[in-house]
Amino acid sequence: MNTSELKLKLFRHIDSLDNKRIEELYGILINYFNGQKEINNWNELTKYQRKGIIAAIDEIDAGKVIPHEKVIAKYRKKYSNA
């Protein structure tokens, strides 16, 4: 299959999607395109910055996180009368 045929096939698939699915696909594509740029950004980081990011990922993988909902609830309660 050549490039023109692939583009046409992709267009037909996309054209058949409902609005919600098109929005999802758009998000996926934007993440993909941004991911390509971010690879270059990684190379521009210092060793210290890279180690910090890797350590944070390791903590996430180990389950050492606080869910967003809990953090928001905590501060909403704390500052609800402010």
Protein Blocks (a to p, Z undefined) as FASTA:
>chain_A
ZZklmmmmmmmmmmmpcfklmmmmmmmmmmmmmmmmmmmmmmmpcfklmmmmmmmmmmmm
nopacdfklmmmmmmmmmmmZZ
